[in-house]
């Protein structure tokens, strides 16, 4: 499980960011509350992450604070609520 990543912010989108970790760039889905705290391209960032693995979907979700990640995990544990809700 990938629990956190630290690297250089390459870009930010509406609901995601690309972070370069060594020679690999990862696209991470990030809530708007965390996007505002990431800074600008070239800044060093750290995200607490949740790797979502399903038969038809693989996604990495990132959060600025561990408490945000904890709330996310609590919400997706409820039947009928997925990570994009």
C-alpha positions in Angstrom: 0.0 0.0 0.0 1.2 3.5 -0.8 0.5 5.5 2.4 2.3 8.8 1.4 4.4 10.3 -1.3 6.8 13.2 -1.3 8.1 14.8 -4.4 8.1 17.8 -6.7 4.8 19.2 -7.9 4.8 19.2 -11.7 1.3 20.5 -12.3 -2.2 21.0 -10.8 -5.6 20.4 -12.4 -9.1 21.0 -11.3 -9.2 17.8 -9.2 -5.7 16.3 -9.5 -2.0 17.0 -9.3 1.0 15.4 -11.0 3.9 14.8 -8.5 7.3 13.6 -9.6 8.7 11.1 -7.2 12.2 10.3 -8.4 12.1 9.3 -12.0 8.3 8.6 -11.9 5.5 11.1 -12.2 2.2 10.1 -10.5 -1.2 11.6 -11.2 -3.1 11.9 -7.8 -6.7 12.8 -7.4 -6.8 15.6 -4.8 -9.8 17.4 -3.2 -10.0 21.1 -3.8 -9.2 21.7 -0.1 -5.8 20.1 -0.5 -5.1 21.5 -4.0 -5.0 25.1 -2.6 -2.3 24.0 -0.1 0.0 22.4 -2.6 1.8 25.5 -3.9 3.0 25.9 -7.4 4.9 23.8 -10.0 8.4 23.1 -8.7 7.5 23.1 -5.0 8.2 20.1 -2.8 5.0 18.5 -1.7 3.9 15.6 0.6 0.6 13.9 0.3 -1.1 11.2 2.5 -2.5 8.7 0.0 -5.0 6.0 -0.5 -4.5 3.5 -3.3 -7.9 2.4 -4.7 -7.8 -0.9 -6.5 -10.7 -2.5 -8.2 -11.1 -4.8 -11.1 -12.0 -1.9 -13.4 -10.3 1.0 -11.7 -6.9 1.9 -10.2 -6.6 5.4 -8.7 -4.4 7.2 -6.2 -6.1 9.7 -3.9 -4.0 12.3 -2.0 -4.7 14.5 1.0 -2.7 17.3 2.7 -3.6 16.2 6.2 -3.8 12.7 7.7 -7.2 13.7 9.2 -8.5 14.3 5.7 -7.4 10.8 4.7 -9.0 9.3 7.8 -12.3 10.9 6.9 -12.1 9.7 3.3 -11.5 6.1 4.5 -14.4 6.4 6.9 -16.7 7.6 4.1 -15.8 5.0 1.5 -16.3 2.2 4.1 -20.1 3.1 4.0 -21.9 0.8 1.5 -22.9 2.7 -1.6 -20.3 5.5 -1.2 -17.3 5.4 -3.5 -14.2 7.5 -3.6 -15.6 10.0 -6.2 -18.7 10.8 -4.1 
